[in-house]
């Protein structure tokens, strides 16, 4: 099975300290910013820069989600 770059980064992150990866949560400020961008996107009012920022948040969310899944499998193995 071919791994995407997301898979490779997630596996690397998960192998460092699985418990810390599982426990990771964004700061309140970053979560508030993401919520703001998502709400604004729903209203179709994002600027080009805000859309780019939201896409970066979503990409990081995907990588962290994959890392958490791999970390859980390492801890439960």
Beta strands, then each sheet from edge to edge (+ up, - down):
end
